[in-house]
Amino acid sequence: MHENQNLFVALREGFPAELDGIAIETADGPGAPLFYTWRDIERATAMIANLLDSLGLPAGARVAVQTEKSVEALLLYLAVLRAGYVYLPLNTAYQAAEIEYFVGNAEPSVVVCSGRNFGWVSKIAFKAGTRHVFTLNEDRTGTLLDRAAFQGDTHAPAQKWADDLAAILYTSGTTGRSKGAMLTHGNMLSNARVLKDYWGWVKGDVLLHALPIFHVHGLFVASHGALLNGSRMIWFARFDPAAVVKRLPEASVFMGVPTLYVRLLAEAGFGREACRNMRLFIAGSAPLLIETFNEFRERSGHTILERYGMSETVMLTSNPYHAKDGERRGGTVGFPLPGVGLRVADDRGGLCPSGEIGGIEVRGPNVFKGYWRMPEKTKEEFTADGWFKTGDVGKVDGDGYVTIVGRSKDLIITGGYNVYPAEIEGYLNEMDGVAESAVIGVPHPDFGEGVVAVVVGRPGATPDAAALITALKGRIANFKVPKHCFVVDALPRNTMGKVQKNLLRDAHKGLFLG
């Protein structure tokens, strides 16, 4: 028998020898605080895995899950791995049309949803041929747990190869149909092991977990890190900055999207005292403003470690953890992780010299297997020599630091010139009264696309749109200067804190066509 490459087996090997210690403590939600031991994780995942096995599912069956964040939802994920099926997390914000597409595309054998959504979700699932629909609620109720309660609490993990499918993650699909990125047991385990070393996880680390778990960041990077290291988690179902500040002194590791850091800085009680036992703050999923990076360092005494990854690859690059490996540079995402290859290519497929902007391409054991049932799309996204084209645009400087300047689909081509929104946003964000900005391209009869800026003012300030445009004219080439600037209260964001530029483009698409 080959060595079992099941990701669950590797995570379980990270558990401490003493299984009756606390593994997870809930910090909010019904009944908090609740304490889960390592033995509870072992037994509960065995019972849910036995339930799945009792259903007679086909090999490689998909289990689609759209539930609120709870420890039980994490246990369900681990049980799906343990039983050797394929986990398919779905954003809790998705509505009926989206769920219909995902269920139709993935054809899951099992769907698990919140009890309150059972009516409409089960109708979609049964219509698509799904045999089993269970409910799971935040308060530890639901038919999934009711049924699992009758199962035995021991279970031999399914035998898996590194190349076997473990999860399918649907990309947010801002252009065209959402694609299901297929991640294997080997993809995720190789990445988790590299990060354990690279981020210096040590015995006694405690993770404050305040991210959603339908996404790479919270479900894989954060949870795998703690489990593989046998580290306790302080578990927040929702991010509440005041409550998080109160619990920070008990933690040593925190992972967040930039919005969470901005909200922590808005808390009067946040400072060096709250961070006295912290070892590492990690940011990702969206760009961190340099101002947030600097202010956080001043207030907390800690330098945020920015990293870069995506659904198709888990983590790709990271700023250094150890000072001997270099400084953590704001505005960059650090170096390619050990084992990850990264290069920057121009439009013709040639390689860009240091400092030049182009398309980021990667390869490594963490890079996904392809898009679910989209062989043509998969082929398109890989180069002839096997590198994955990320769709991100960036550069590598002389010291090897990688900087992301945007998505290729956000690239604006105006009058035949390429305009990178991040460059213009960088200038705007430094101007008086500006909190943040988003630059987009919209259809223009003469130029193909016209550059448009959408700006949010700082509290108590109302930036003057015309003055901002005038100031830009003195700093950047005329073709890059926005033809129009809007001042708004807030930018639209998705649940991971990414600005939804597709919504801004939709809102302003008729601007120059009138």
C-alpha positions as CSV (number, residue, x, y, z in Angstrom):
1,M,0.0,0.0,0.0
2,H,1.4,3.4,-0.9
3,E,1.9,6.0,1.8
4,N,-1.4,7.8,2.3
5,Q,-1.2,11.3,0.8
6,N,-4.6,12.4,2.2
7,L,-4.2,16.0,3.4
8,F,-6.3,15.1,6.5
9,V,-3.8,12.5,7.6
10,A,-1.0,15.1,7.4
11,L,-2.9,17.7,9.3
12,R,-3.8,15.1,12.0
13,E,-0.2,14.2,12.4
14,G,0.4,17.8,13.4
15,F,-2.0,17.4,16.4
16,P,-0.3,17.4,19.8
17,A,0.3,14.1,21.6
18,E,-2.1,15.2,24.3
19,L,-5.5,15.2,22.6
20,D,-7.4,16.6,25.5
21,G,-5.9,20.1,25.2
22,I,-8.0,22.9,23.7
23,A,-7.8,23.1,19.9
24,I,-10.5,25.7,19.2
25,E,-12.2,28.2,21.4
26,T,-15.2,30.2,20.1
27,A,-15.0,33.9,20.8
28,D,-18.5,34.8,19.7
29,G,-21.8,33.2,18.4
30,P,-24.3,31.0,20.2
31,G,-23.1,29.6,23.4
32,A,-19.6,31.2,23.3
33,P,-17.2,30.4,24.7
34,L,-17.3,26.8,23.5
35,F,-14.2,24.7,23.8
36,Y,-13.2,21.9,21.3
37,T,-10.4,19.6,22.1
38,W,-8.1,17.8,19.6
39,R,-10.0,14.6,20.5
40,D,-13.3,16.3,19.6
41,I,-11.9,17.2,16.2
42,E,-10.7,13.6,15.7
43,R,-14.1,12.1,16.8
44,A,-16.4,14.6,15.1
45,T,-14.6,14.3,11.7
46,A,-14.8,10.5,12.0
47,M,-18.6,10.6,12.6
48,I,-19.2,13.0,9.7
49,A,-16.9,10.9,7.4
50,N,-18.7,7.8,8.4
51,L,-22.0,9.5,7.5
52,L,-20.7,10.4,4.1
53,D,-19.4,6.9,3.6
54,S,-22.8,5.5,4.5
55,L,-24.4,7.4,1.6
56,G,-22.8,5.2,-1.1
57,L,-21.4,8.2,-3.0
58,P,-19.4,7.6,-6.2
59,A,-15.6,8.0,-6.1
60,G,-14.6,11.6,-6.4
61,A,-18.0,12.8,-5.3
62,R,-18.3,16.6,-4.7
63,V,-19.7,17.9,-1.4
64,A,-20.9,21.6,-1.9
65,V,-21.2,23.7,1.2
66,Q,-22.9,27.1,1.7
67,T,-23.2,27.7,5.4
68,E,-22.3,30.4,7.9
69,K,-18.9,30.2,9.6
70,S,-18.8,27.8,12.5
71,V,-16.4,25.2,14.0
72,E,-18.8,22.5,12.7
73,A,-18.4,23.8,9.2
74,L,-14.6,23.4,9.6
75,L,-15.1,19.9,10.9
76,L,-17.3,19.1,7.9
77,Y,-14.5,20.3,5.6
78,L,-12.0,18.0,7.4
79,A,-14.4,15.1,7.3
80,V,-14.8,15.5,3.5
81,L,-11.0,15.3,3.1
82,R,-10.9,12.4,5.6
83,A,-13.5,10.4,3.6
84,G,-11.7,11.1,0.4
85,Y,-14.4,13.3,-1.3
86,V,-14.0,16.7,-2.9
87,Y,-14.9,19.8,-1.0
88,L,-16.6,22.7,-2.7
89,P,-17.0,25.8,-0.5
90,L,-19.5,28.5,-1.7
91,N,-19.6,32.1,-0.6
92,T,-22.5,32.8,1.7
93,A,-23.4,35.9,-0.3
94,Y,-24.2,33.8,-3.4
95,Q,-27.9,34.0,-4.5
96,A,-30.1,31.5,-6.4
97,A,-28.9,32.1,-9.9
98,E,-25.3,31.7,-8.8
99,I,-26.0,28.6,-6.7
100,E,-27.9,27.1,-9.7
101,Y,-24.8,27.6,-11.9
102,F,-22.4,26.0,-9.4
103,V,-24.6,23.1,-8.6
104,G,-25.3,22.5,-12.3
105,N,-21.6,22.8,-13.2
106,A,-20.1,20.7,-10.3
107,E,-22.9,18.2,-10.0
108,P,-22.4,17.6,-6.3
109,S,-23.7,14.4,-4.7
110,V,-24.2,16.2,-1.4
111,V,-25.2,19.8,-0.7
112,V,-25.0,21.3,2.8
113,C,-26.7,24.6,3.4
114,S,-28.0,26.8,6.2
115,G,-31.4,25.7,7.5
116,R,-33.0,29.0,6.6
117,N,-32.0,28.5,2.9
118,F,-33.0,24.9,2.7
119,G,-36.3,25.6,0.8
120,W,-34.7,27.2,-2.2
121,V,-31.3,25.5,-2.1
122,S,-32.8,22.0,-1.9
123,K,-35.1,22.8,-4.9
124,I,-32.1,23.8,-7.0
125,A,-30.0,20.8,-5.8
126,F,-32.7,18.1,-6.4
127,K,-33.6,19.5,-9.8
128,A,-29.9,19.2,-10.8
129,G,-29.8,15.6,-9.6
130,T,-28.2,16.0,-6.2
131,R,-29.2,13.1,-4.0
132,H,-28.6,14.4,-0.5
133,V,-29.2,17.9,1.0
134,F,-28.3,18.5,4.6
135,T,-28.6,21.6,6.8
136,L,-26.0,23.0,9.2
137,N,-26.5,26.1,11.3
138,E,-24.3,28.3,13.4
139,D,-25.8,27.1,16.7
140,R,-24.7,23.4,16.2
141,T,-28.1,22.3,14.9
142,G,-29.1,20.9,11.5
143,T,-29.8,17.5,9.9
144,L,-26.1,16.9,9.1
145,L,-25.2,16.7,12.8
146,D,-28.4,14.9,13.7
147,R,-27.5,12.1,11.2
148,A,-23.8,12.1,12.1
149,A,-24.7,11.6,15.8
150,F,-25.7,8.0,15.0
151,Q,-22.3,7.1,13.4
152,G,-19.2,5.5,15.0
153,D,-16.4,7.8,16.2
154,T,-13.5,6.0,14.6
155,H,-12.7,6.1,10.8
156,A,-9.8,5.0,8.7
157,P,-9.0,7.9,6.4
158,A,-9.4,7.2,2.7
159,Q,-6.3,6.3,0.7
160,K,-5.3,9.2,-1.6
161,W,-2.5,10.1,-4.0
162,A,-1.0,13.6,-4.0
163,D,-2.6,14.1,-7.4
164,D,-6.1,13.3,-6.2
165,L,-8.6,16.1,-6.1
166,A,-9.4,17.5,-2.7
167,A,-11.3,20.7,-3.4
168,I,-12.9,22.8,-6.2
169,L,-12.9,26.6,-5.7
170,Y,-15.0,28.7,-7.9
171,T,-13.2,31.9,-9.0
172,S,-15.3,35.1,-8.5
173,G,-16.0,35.3,-12.2
174,T,-15.9,39.1,-12.8
175,T,-15.6,38.3,-16.5
176,G,-17.6,35.4,-18.1
177,R,-18.6,32.3,-16.3
178,S,-17.1,31.3,-12.9
179,K,-14.4,28.7,-13.3
180,G,-13.9,25.8,-10.8
181,A,-10.2,25.6,-9.9
182,M,-9.3,22.0,-9.0
183,L,-6.9,21.7,-6.1
184,T,-5.3,18.4,-5.1
185,H,-4.2,16.9,-1.8
186,G,-0.6,17.5,-2.9
187,N,-1.2,21.1,-4.0
188,M,-2.5,22.1,-0.5
189,L,-0.2,20.0,1.6
190,S,3.0,21.2,-0.2
191,N,1.9,24.8,0.4
192,A,0.9,24.3,4.0
193,R,4.3,22.7,4.8
194,V,6.3,25.5,3.0
195,L,4.3,28.2,4.9
196,K,4.8,26.4,8.3
197,D,8.6,26.8,7.8
198,Y,8.6,30.1,6.0
199,W,6.4,31.9,8.5
200,G,8.2,30.5,11.5
201,W,5.3,28.6,13.2
202,V,6.5,27.5,16.6
203,K,5.2,25.4,19.5
204,G,2.7,27.4,21.6
205,D,1.5,29.7,18.7
206,V,-2.1,30.7,19.0
207,L,-4.0,31.8,15.9
208,L,-6.8,34.4,16.1
209,H,-9.1,33.2,13.3
210,A,-11.4,36.0,12.1
211,L,-11.7,35.3,8.3
212,P,-14.5,33.6,6.4
213,I,-14.0,29.9,5.5
214,F,-15.4,29.7,2.0
215,H,-12.1,31.0,0.6
216,V,-8.4,30.0,0.3
217,H,-7.3,32.6,2.9
218,G,-9.4,31.5,5.9
219,L,-10.1,27.8,5.1
220,F,-6.7,26.7,3.8
221,V,-3.9,29.2,4.7
222,A,-5.1,30.0,8.2
223,S,-6.8,26.7,9.3
224,H,-4.1,24.4,7.7
225,G,-1.4,26.5,9.4
226,A,-2.8,26.1,12.9
227,L,-3.8,22.4,12.5
228,L,-0.4,21.4,11.0
229,N,1.3,23.1,13.8
230,G,-1.0,21.7,16.5
231,S,-1.9,25.3,17.5
232,R,-4.9,26.5,19.4
233,M,-7.4,28.8,17.5
234,I,-9.4,31.6,19.0
235,W,-12.4,31.4,16.6
236,F,-14.5,34.4,15.6
237,A,-17.5,33.8,13.4
238,R,-17.6,37.5,12.5
239,F,-14.9,40.1,12.6
240,D,-15.7,42.6,15.3
241,P,-12.7,45.0,15.8
242,A,-13.3,45.8,19.4
243,A,-13.8,42.1,20.4
244,V,-10.7,41.1,18.4
245,V,-8.6,43.8,20.1
246,K,-9.8,42.4,23.5
247,R,-8.6,38.8,22.6
248,L,-5.4,39.8,20.7
249,P,-3.2,39.5,23.9
250,E,-3.9,35.8,24.0
251,A,-2.8,35.3,20.3
252,S,0.5,35.2,18.5
253,V,-0.6,35.0,14.8
254,F,-3.3,36.9,13.0
255,M,-4.3,36.8,9.3
256,G,-6.5,39.4,7.7
257,V,-7.6,41.2,4.5
258,P,-6.6,44.9,4.3
259,T,-10.1,46.1,5.4
260,L,-9.6,44.2,8.7
261,Y,-6.4,46.1,9.4
262,V,-8.1,49.4,8.6
263,R,-10.9,48.6,11.0
264,L,-8.4,47.6,13.8
265,L,-6.6,50.9,13.4
266,A,-9.9,52.7,13.8
267,E,-10.2,51.1,17.3
268,A,-9.0,53.5,20.1
269,G,-7.9,50.4,22.2
270,F,-5.6,49.0,19.5
271,G,-1.9,49.5,20.1
272,R,1.3,48.0,21.4
273,E,-0.3,46.7,24.6
274,A,-2.9,44.7,22.7
275,C,-0.2,43.2,20.5
276,R,2.3,42.4,23.3
277,N,2.3,38.6,22.6
278,M,1.8,38.8,18.8
279,R,4.5,37.3,16.6
280,L,3.1,37.8,13.2
281,F,0.4,39.8,11.3
282,I,-0.2,38.6,7.7
283,A,-2.2,40.4,5.1
284,G,-3.5,39.3,1.7
285,S,-6.4,38.8,-0.7
286,A,-6.4,42.4,-1.8
287,P,-3.7,45.2,-1.9
288,L,-2.7,46.9,1.3
289,L,-2.4,50.7,1.1
290,I,1.2,51.8,2.0
291,E,-0.4,54.2,4.5
292,T,-2.1,51.4,6.4
293,F,1.2,49.5,6.4
294,N,3.0,52.5,7.9
295,E,0.3,53.5,10.4
296,F,0.0,49.9,11.6
297,R,3.8,49.7,12.2
298,E,3.7,52.9,14.2
299,R,0.7,51.9,16.3
300,S,1.5,48.3,17.0
301,G,5.2,48.0,16.7
302,H,4.7,45.2,14.2
303,T,5.4,45.2,10.4
304,I,2.6,43.5,8.5
305,L,3.8,40.6,6.3
306,E,2.1,40.9,2.9
307,R,1.8,37.9,0.7
308,Y,0.2,36.9,-2.6
309,G,-1.8,33.9,-3.7
310,M,-4.9,32.9,-5.6
311,S,-7.6,30.3,-5.7
312,E,-5.7,28.4,-8.4
313,T,-2.4,28.2,-6.5
314,V,-2.9,28.8,-2.8
315,M,0.2,31.0,-1.7
316,L,2.8,32.0,-4.3
317,T,5.0,34.7,-2.7
318,S,5.6,36.2,0.7
319,N,7.6,39.0,2.3
320,P,10.3,37.5,4.6
321,Y,9.5,36.5,8.1
322,H,13.1,36.5,9.4
323,A,15.1,39.7,9.2
324,K,18.1,37.8,7.9
325,D,16.1,37.1,4.7
326,G,15.4,40.7,4.0
327,E,13.0,43.5,5.1
328,R,9.2,43.4,4.7
329,R,8.6,46.0,2.1
330,G,5.2,47.8,2.0
331,G,3.6,47.8,-1.4
332,T,5.3,44.5,-2.4
333,V,4.3,40.9,-1.9
334,G,7.9,39.7,-1.2
335,F,9.7,36.8,-2.9
336,P,8.5,33.6,-4.5
337,L,8.0,30.9,-1.9
338,P,10.5,28.0,-1.8
339,G,9.6,25.6,-4.7
340,V,7.6,28.3,-6.5
341,G,8.8,29.6,-9.9
342,L,7.7,33.1,-10.9
343,R,8.5,35.0,-14.0
344,V,7.1,38.2,-15.8
345,A,6.3,37.9,-19.5
346,D,5.6,40.5,-22.1
347,D,2.7,40.5,-24.6
348,R,4.7,38.4,-27.1
349,G,5.7,35.7,-24.6
350,G,9.2,37.0,-24.0
351,L,10.5,37.6,-20.5
352,C,10.5,41.1,-19.0
353,P,13.8,42.5,-17.6
354,S,14.0,43.4,-14.0
355,G,11.6,46.3,-13.1
356,E,9.5,46.0,-16.2
357,I,5.8,45.4,-16.0
358,G,4.2,42.3,-17.6
359,G,2.0,39.3,-17.0
360,I,2.9,37.1,-13.9
361,E,3.4,33.4,-14.7
362,V,4.0,30.7,-12.1
363,R,4.7,27.0,-11.6
364,G,5.3,24.7,-8.6
365,P,3.7,21.9,-6.6
366,N,1.0,24.3,-5.4
367,V,-0.3,25.1,-8.9
368,F,-3.8,23.6,-9.5
369,K,-4.7,20.7,-11.8
370,G,-6.9,22.8,-14.1
371,Y,-10.4,24.2,-14.4
372,W,-13.3,21.7,-13.7
373,R,-14.7,20.5,-17.0
374,M,-13.1,23.3,-19.0
375,P,-10.1,21.6,-20.8
376,E,-9.9,24.4,-23.4
377,K,-9.9,27.1,-20.8
378,T,-7.2,25.2,-18.8
379,K,-5.1,24.9,-21.9
380,E,-5.4,28.6,-22.7
381,E,-4.3,29.6,-19.2
382,F,-1.0,27.6,-19.3
383,T,2.0,28.4,-21.5
384,A,3.5,25.8,-23.9
385,D,6.2,25.1,-21.3
386,G,3.8,24.6,-18.5
387,W,3.6,27.9,-16.6
388,F,0.3,29.2,-15.3
389,K,-0.7,32.6,-16.5
390,T,-2.1,34.2,-13.3
391,G,-3.9,37.1,-15.0
392,D,-2.1,39.4,-12.6
393,V,0.2,42.2,-13.9
394,G,3.3,43.0,-12.0
395,K,7.1,43.4,-11.8
396,V,10.1,42.0,-10.0
397,D,12.7,44.5,-8.8
398,G,16.5,44.1,-8.7
399,D,16.3,42.7,-5.2
400,G,13.8,40.1,-6.2
401,Y,10.7,41.7,-4.6
402,V,7.5,41.1,-6.5
403,T,5.0,44.0,-6.9
404,I,1.5,43.4,-8.2
405,V,0.1,46.4,-10.2
406,G,-3.3,45.0,-11.1
407,R,-5.3,42.4,-13.0
408,S,-4.7,42.1,-16.7
409,K,-8.5,42.5,-17.2
410,D,-8.2,45.8,-15.3
411,L,-5.5,47.0,-17.7
412,I,-6.8,50.1,-19.6
413,I,-5.9,50.6,-23.3
414,T,-6.6,54.1,-24.2
415,G,-5.5,55.5,-27.6
416,G,-3.3,52.5,-28.1
417,Y,-1.4,53.1,-24.8
418,N,-1.4,50.7,-21.8
419,V,-2.5,52.3,-18.5
420,Y,-2.1,50.4,-15.2
421,P,-4.7,51.6,-12.7
422,A,-2.5,50.9,-9.7
423,E,0.0,53.5,-10.8
424,I,-2.6,56.3,-11.0
425,E,-4.3,55.1,-7.7
426,G,-0.9,55.4,-6.0
427,Y,-0.7,59.1,-6.9
428,L,-4.3,59.8,-6.0
429,N,-4.1,58.1,-2.6
430,E,-1.2,60.4,-1.6
431,M,-3.2,63.5,-2.3
432,D,-4.7,65.6,0.5
433,G,-8.2,64.5,1.6
434,V,-8.1,61.2,-0.4
435,A,-8.6,58.0,1.6
436,E,-8.6,55.6,-1.4
437,S,-9.3,55.4,-5.0
438,A,-10.2,53.1,-7.9
439,V,-9.2,53.8,-11.5
440,I,-11.2,52.0,-14.3
441,G,-11.5,52.1,-18.1
442,V,-14.9,52.6,-19.8
443,P,-15.9,52.6,-23.5
444,H,-14.8,55.8,-25.3
445,P,-15.7,56.6,-29.0
446,D,-12.3,58.1,-29.8
447,F,-9.8,56.3,-27.5
448,G,-11.3,52.9,-27.2
449,E,-11.3,53.3,-23.4
450,G,-11.4,56.5,-21.3
451,V,-9.7,56.6,-17.9
452,V,-12.0,57.3,-15.0
453,A,-11.2,57.8,-11.3
454,V,-13.5,57.0,-8.4
455,V,-12.3,58.6,-5.2
456,V,-13.3,58.3,-1.5
457,G,-12.6,61.2,0.8
458,R,-11.1,61.0,4.3
459,P,-13.5,61.6,7.2
460,G,-14.4,65.3,7.3
461,A,-12.8,66.0,3.9
462,T,-14.4,66.4,0.5
463,P,-11.8,66.2,-2.3
464,D,-12.3,68.5,-5.3
465,A,-12.4,66.3,-8.4
466,A,-11.2,69.0,-10.8
467,A,-8.3,69.8,-8.5
468,L,-7.2,66.1,-8.3
469,I,-7.2,65.9,-12.1
470,T,-5.1,69.1,-12.3
471,A,-2.6,67.8,-9.8
472,L,-2.2,64.5,-11.7
473,K,-1.5,66.5,-14.9
474,G,1.7,67.7,-13.3
475,R,2.8,64.2,-12.4
476,I,1.9,61.7,-15.1
477,A,1.7,61.4,-18.9
478,N,-1.4,63.0,-20.2
479,F,-2.9,59.8,-21.7
480,K,-2.9,58.4,-18.1
481,V,-4.8,61.3,-16.6
482,P,-8.4,60.5,-15.8
483,K,-10.9,62.2,-18.1
484,H,-13.4,62.2,-15.3
485,C,-13.2,61.9,-11.5
486,F,-16.1,61.0,-9.2
487,V,-16.1,61.5,-5.4
488,V,-18.1,58.8,-3.6
489,D,-18.7,57.7,0.0
490,A,-17.4,54.1,-0.4
491,L,-16.0,51.7,-3.1
492,P,-18.0,48.5,-3.7
493,R,-16.1,45.5,-2.2
494,N,-16.6,41.7,-2.1
495,T,-16.4,39.8,1.1
496,M,-12.7,39.4,0.8
497,G,-12.2,43.2,0.7
498,K,-11.4,43.3,-3.0
499,V,-12.7,46.4,-4.8
500,Q,-15.3,45.3,-7.4
501,K,-14.2,47.2,-10.4
502,N,-16.6,45.4,-12.6
503,L,-19.5,47.1,-10.8
504,L,-17.8,50.5,-11.2
505,R,-17.3,49.8,-14.9
506,D,-21.0,48.9,-15.2
507,A,-22.0,52.0,-13.4
508,H,-20.1,54.4,-15.7
509,K,-20.1,52.5,-19.0
510,G,-22.3,55.1,-20.7
511,L,-20.2,58.1,-19.6
512,F,-18.6,58.9,-22.9
513,L,-21.2,57.4,-25.2
514,G,-24.0,59.9,-24.5
